[in-house]
Amino acid sequence: MPNSRDAVAGVPSKEETRARIVARAAALRPLLREHAGRGETDRVVPARVVDALGEAGVFRLLTPRRYGGLETDLRTLTEVSETLGAADGSSAWTGMIIAVTNWLACLFPDEAQEEVFGADPDARLTGVAAPTGTAEKAPGGWRLNGRWSYNSGSPYATWAAVGALLKDDGGAVVDQALVLIHAGDLAVEDTWHMAGMKGTAGNTLTAQDVFVPEHRVLSVPATAEGARVRSHTEETLYGSTFGPMLLLCLVGPLLGLGRAALDTVREVAAVKPLSFTTHSRQADSVGVQIQVAQAALKLETARLHTYDAVDAVDRAAPSGPLDYAARAHIRAQVGYAAQQILGAIEILLNAHGSSAFADTHPLQRIWRDAGVATRHSGLIPAIGLEVYGKSLLDVDERVSLMV
């Protein structure tokens, strides 16, 4: 059912918008597949693909309606990035990162939002939450220095949100923050030379003595616990729980990669012989049948965990952040889901055979993309299990702010 705000304003419901945008994303898959190889060679998603993602509304998924955005929800972002990921991991990851970092900018005070989206409704943000920069107090703001690696989509970003430790006049750390910086104030170092997700262009951003006004600095610990500094409280999307929002978004492209691997193996198994056996089709082999079934169930497990957590975040958005126990559970679900996808792809590679590793075969790129993406620090399964295990056993020790 449409919510009351949608009904009064005559705006399509989130469900209607979701269906429309997912359909647009599905229609882009031939284009993404066509240009995936070039994205790997050039180490950046081609401009034509980025333009198509923008035209389809991917970058505006989580931007406020008052700035011309779609203001949807985490479920929509996840379904869209899963759909895109079935065609190309790098394109899906780039679209997801820009969309969710645009959401992040909307947690800042109104003045910062106006600087970003008021001046440019098509603003595109990238960023790194890890506090690998430092900021020292200055009149009216902070002086920022630092280096931030793995900024996916950096060639197409107009702003960045980067992590920094805030220091007082004596040099003591007083807070951990996210800082909004215009792309023109940052230098880009070409450091993204990776085995997978090559097209995401996750290069290193650097800042040297950049002044940042106070309204473009956001406390991470306070925001993670539900503090809000924005005035548009009727926009419930921006009440979504901070840590789970920034972790769950990472799984969508991986779900798409897993789906693509399964579809590829199923299609080929209908015609590919099983070498050194009497089977003229892999599909007739009980061994292959078992492996495909195992992989499909792993992918289903990943989807169940992911969308269970996604829906919990969306349901809680109007009333405030989820409690710590729920957040700890989600942190574990995220890493567990990612590992199920990775395990499914490994099984499918075994079922398909060595031809999967030919340079021209889509499975080898899926394998490399998933291998890199699942190593994102937010998806490390051991950390998620530790966080959740401590919560279950009432051990009062916080090992991560990203919960």
C-alpha positions in Angstrom: 0.0 0.0 0.0 1.3 3.5 -0.7 2.3 5.4 2.4 0.2 8.5 3.4 2.9 10.9 2.3 2.9 9.4 -1.2 -0.9 9.4 -1.4 -1.3 13.0 -0.3 1.4 14.3 -2.7 0.2 12.2 -5.6 3.6 10.6 -5.8 4.0 6.9 -6.9 4.4 4.5 -4.1 7.9 3.1 -3.3 6.7 -0.2 -4.6 5.7 1.3 -7.9 8.9 3.3 -8.2 10.9 0.2 -7.3 9.3 -1.9 -10.0 9.9 0.9 -12.6 13.5 1.4 -11.7 14.3 -2.3 -11.5 12.8 -2.7 -15.0 15.0 0.1 -16.2 18.0 -1.5 -14.7 17.2 -4.8 -16.3 16.9 -3.1 -19.7 20.5 -1.8 -19.2 22.0 -5.3 -18.9 22.9 -5.8 -22.6 24.7 -2.4 -22.6 26.6 -3.3 -19.4 27.6 -6.7 -20.8 28.7 -5.2 -24.0 31.1 -2.7 -22.3 32.3 -4.8 -19.4 35.5 -5.8 -21.1 36.3 -2.2 -22.0 35.7 -1.3 -18.4 38.3 -3.9 -17.3 40.8 -2.7 -19.9 40.4 1.0 -19.1 40.0 0.3 -15.4 37.0 2.5 -15.3 33.3 2.0 -16.2 32.8 3.6 -19.6 31.2 7.0 -19.7 28.4 5.7 -21.9 27.4 3.2 -19.1 27.7 5.9 -16.4 25.4 8.2 -18.5 22.9 5.4 -18.9 22.9 4.7 -15.2 22.2 8.3 -14.5 19.4 8.5 -17.1 17.8 5.4 -15.5 17.8 7.2 -12.1 20.3 4.9 -10.3 22.3 7.7 -8.9 19.2 9.5 -7.6 17.7 6.5 -5.9 18.4 7.8 -2.4 18.4 11.6 -3.1 15.6 13.7 -1.6 12.6 14.5 -3.8 13.0 18.1 -2.9 16.2 18.0 -5.0 14.6 16.0 -7.8 15.6 12.6 -6.4 13.6 9.4 -6.1 14.0 9.1 -2.3 13.3 5.3 -2.4 14.7 2.9 0.2 17.4 0.3 0.8 15.2 -2.5 -0.7 15.1 -0.6 -4.0 18.8 0.1 -4.0 19.5 -3.6 -3.3 17.2 -4.9 -6.0 18.6 -2.4 -8.6 22.2 -3.2 -7.8 21.5 -7.0 -7.8 19.9 -6.6 -11.3 22.8 -4.6 -12.6 25.3 -7.0 -11.0 23.9 -9.8 -13.1 25.4 -8.0 -16.1 28.6 -6.4 -14.7 30.0 -6.2 -11.2 31.9 -3.0 -11.7 29.0 -1.0 -13.1 26.7 -2.3 -10.4 29.2 -1.4 -7.7 29.8 2.1 -9.0 26.1 2.8 -9.3 25.5 1.5 -5.7 28.4 3.5 -4.2 27.3 6.8 -5.7 23.7 6.2 -4.7 24.5 5.3 -1.1 27.1 8.1 -0.7 24.5 10.6 -2.0 22.3 9.2 0.9 25.1 9.8 3.3 25.4 13.4 2.3 21.8 13.9 3.3 22.6 13.1 6.9 24.6 16.3 7.1 23.1 19.7 8.2 20.8 21.4 5.7 23.4 23.9 4.7 25.7 21.1 3.5 22.9 19.4 1.6 22.1 22.7 -0.2 25.7 23.2 -1.2 25.8 19.7 -2.7 22.4 19.1 -4.2 20.9 22.6 -4.3 23.7 23.7 -6.6 23.6 20.4 -8.6 20.7 18.0 -8.3 22.8 15.5 -10.3 25.7 15.6 -7.8 27.6 12.3 -7.5 29.4 11.4 -4.4 32.1 8.8 -3.7 34.0 8.3 -0.5 35.6 6.2 2.2 34.4 6.0 5.8 37.7 4.7 7.2 39.3 7.6 9.2 42.6 7.7 7.2 42.7 11.5 7.4 43.1 14.0 10.2 41.5 17.4 10.8 42.6 20.2 13.1 40.4 22.9 14.4 40.4 26.2 12.6 38.1 29.3 12.8 34.7 28.2 11.5 35.7 24.7 10.7 38.6 22.3 10.2 41.9 21.9 8.3 42.0 18.5 6.7 44.9 16.3 5.5 44.8 12.7 4.5 44.7 9.9 1.9 41.7 7.8 1.2 41.9 4.6 -0.9 39.3 2.6 -2.7 37.1 5.5 -3.8 34.9 3.6 -6.3 33.6 5.8 -9.1 36.0 8.6 -8.3 36.4 9.7 -11.9 32.7 10.6 -12.0 32.3 12.1 -8.5 31.7 15.8 -7.9 32.0 15.5 -4.1 33.5 13.0 -1.7 32.6 12.0 1.9 35.8 10.9 3.7 36.7 9.7 7.2 38.9 11.7 9.5 40.0 11.9 13.1 39.2 15.3 14.6 42.0 16.7 16.8 42.0 19.5 19.4 44.6 22.2 19.7 46.8 19.8 21.7 46.7 17.1 19.1 44.3 14.8 21.0 41.7 12.9 19.0 38.2 14.2 20.1 36.0 12.5 17.5 35.7 10.4 14.4 33.9 12.2 11.5 32.8 12.1 8.0 33.8 15.2 6.0 32.2 16.5 2.8 34.7 17.8 0.3 34.2 19.1 -3.2 36.1 17.0 -5.8 38.0 20.1 -6.9 39.7 20.3 -3.5 41.1 16.7 -3.8 43.8 15.2 -5.9 43.4 11.7 -7.4 46.2 9.2 -7.4 45.9 6.3 -9.9 46.3 3.4 -7.5 43.5 1.0 -8.5 45.4 -2.0 -10.1 43.4 -5.0 -8.9 42.5 -8.5 -10.0 38.8 -7.8 -9.9 36.3 -5.0 -9.9 38.7 -3.3 -12.2 36.2 -0.9 -13.7 35.3 0.6 -10.3 38.3 2.9 -10.5 38.7 2.8 -6.7 41.6 5.2 -6.7 43.2 7.2 -3.9 42.0 10.7 -3.0 44.3 13.0 -1.2 43.8 16.3 0.7 46.5 18.7 1.8 45.5 21.4 4.2 42.0 21.8 2.9 39.6 24.0 4.9 36.2 22.4 5.6 33.4 24.4 7.2 31.8 23.1 10.4 28.5 22.2 8.6 30.3 19.7 6.4 31.7 17.6 9.3 29.5 14.8 10.7 30.3 12.8 13.9 30.3 9.1 13.1 29.8 7.8 16.6 26.8 10.1 17.2 25.3 9.3 13.8 25.7 5.6 14.3 23.7 5.8 17.5 20.9 7.8 15.9 21.8 11.5 16.3 20.3 13.6 13.6 21.4 17.2 12.7 19.1 17.6 9.6 15.8 19.4 9.9 13.7 17.5 7.3 12.5 14.8 9.7 9.5 13.9 7.4 12.0 12.3 5.0 12.1 9.0 6.8 14.7 7.5 4.5 17.4 9.4 6.3 16.4 7.9 9.6 17.7 4.6 8.3 20.1 3.0 10.7 23.6 4.2 9.7 25.8 1.1 10.0 23.5 -1.5 8.5 22.6 0.9 5.6 26.3 1.3 4.7 27.0 -2.5 5.0 23.9 -4.0 3.4 24.2 -1.9 0.2 27.4 -3.8 -0.5 25.7 -7.2 -1.0 23.4 -6.2 -3.9 26.0 -6.4 -6.6 27.3 -9.6 -5.2 23.9 -11.2 -5.4 23.8 -10.2 -9.0 27.2 -11.8 -9.7 26.0 -15.0 -8.1 22.9 -15.1 -10.1 24.9 -14.5 -13.3 27.2 -17.4 -12.5 24.3 -19.7 -11.9 22.5 -18.7 -15.1 25.7 -19.1 -17.1 26.4 -22.6 -15.8 22.8 -23.8 -16.2 22.6 -22.5 -19.8 25.9 -24.1 -20.8 25.2 -27.4 -19.0 22.4 -28.1 -21.4 24.8 -28.4 -24.3 28.4 -28.9 -22.9 29.7 -32.5 -22.8 31.2 -33.8 -19.5 34.7 -34.8 -20.5 35.9 -38.3 -19.8 32.4 -39.5 -19.1 29.5 -41.0 -21.2 27.5 -37.8 -20.6 27.0 -35.7 -23.8 25.5 -33.0 -21.6 26.7 -31.8 -18.2 23.0 -31.5 -17.2 22.7 -35.3 -17.3 25.3 -35.9 -14.7 24.2 -36.5 -11.1 27.4 -34.9 -9.9 26.7 -31.7 -11.8 23.1 -31.7 -10.7 24.1 -31.9 -7.1 26.7 -29.1 -7.4 24.2 -26.8 -9.2 21.6 -27.5 -6.5 24.1 -26.7 -3.7 25.1 -23.5 -5.4 21.5 -22.4 -5.9 20.7 -23.0 -2.3 23.7 -21.0 -1.1 22.5 -18.1 -3.3 19.0 -18.5 -1.9 20.4 -18.4 1.6 22.3 -15.2 0.8 19.2 -13.6 -0.6 17.1 -14.6 2.4 19.6 -13.1 4.9 20.2 -10.0 2.8 16.5 -9.1 2.2 15.5 -10.0 5.8 18.0 -7.5 7.0 17.2 -4.9 4.3 13.5 -5.0 5.2 14.3 -4.6 8.9 16.3 -1.4 8.2 13.5 0.0 6.0 10.8 -0.8 8.5 12.7 0.9 11.3 13.6 4.1 9.3 10.4 6.1 10.3 10.9 5.4 14.1 14.7 5.7 14.4 17.7 3.4 14.5 17.6 -0.3 15.3 18.9 -1.3 18.7 22.4 -2.6 19.1 21.4 -6.3 19.2 19.6 -6.0 15.9 22.5 -4.1 14.3 24.9 -6.8 15.5 22.8 -9.5 14.0 22.8 -7.6 10.6 26.6 -7.2 10.7 26.9 -11.0 11.0 24.2 -11.5 8.3 26.1 -9.3 5.8 29.4 -11.2 6.1 27.6 -14.5 6.1 25.6 -13.7 3.0 28.7 -12.6 1.1 30.5 -15.8 2.0 27.5 -17.9 0.7 27.7 -16.1 -2.6 31.5 -16.7 -2.9 31.0 -20.3 -2.0 28.3 -20.7 -4.6 30.5 -19.3 -7.3 33.3 -21.7 -6.4 31.0 -24.6 -6.7 29.7 -23.4 -10.0 33.3 -23.1 -11.3 33.9 -26.7 -10.3 30.8 -27.8 -12.1 31.5 -25.9 -15.3 35.2 -26.9 -15.6 38.5 -25.3 -16.6 37.0 -23.5 -19.6 35.5 -21.0 -17.1 39.0 -19.5 -16.8 39.4 -18.5 -20.4 40.0 -14.8 -20.8 36.9 -14.4 -22.8 34.6 -16.4 -20.5 32.3 -14.4 -18.2 32.7 -16.7 -15.3 36.3 -15.8 -14.7 35.4 -12.1 -14.4 32.5 -12.9 -12.1 34.9 -15.0 -10.0 37.5 -12.2 -9.8 34.9 -9.5 -9.1 33.3 -11.4 -6.3 36.7 -12.4 -4.9 37.7 -8.7 -4.6 34.3 -7.4 -3.5 33.8 -9.9 -0.7 37.1 -8.8 0.8 35.6 -5.3 1.5 36.3 -4.5 5.2 32.5 -4.2 5.8 32.0 -7.8 4.6 34.7 -9.6 6.7 32.8 -12.5 8.1 35.0 -13.0 11.2 34.3 -9.4 12.4 30.6 -9.8 11.9 30.5 -13.1 13.8 32.6 -11.6 16.6 30.2 -8.6 16.9 27.1 -10.8 16.9 28.7 -13.4 19.2 29.6 -10.7 21.8 26.0 -9.4 21.6 24.5 -12.9 22.1 26.7 -13.5 25.1 26.2 -10.0 26.6 29.9 -9.2 26.3 29.9 -5.4 26.5 32.8 -4.7 24.1 32.4 -2.7 20.9 35.0 -3.6 18.2 33.6 -1.6 15.4 31.7 1.6 14.9 30.2 0.2 11.6 27.4 -1.7 13.4 
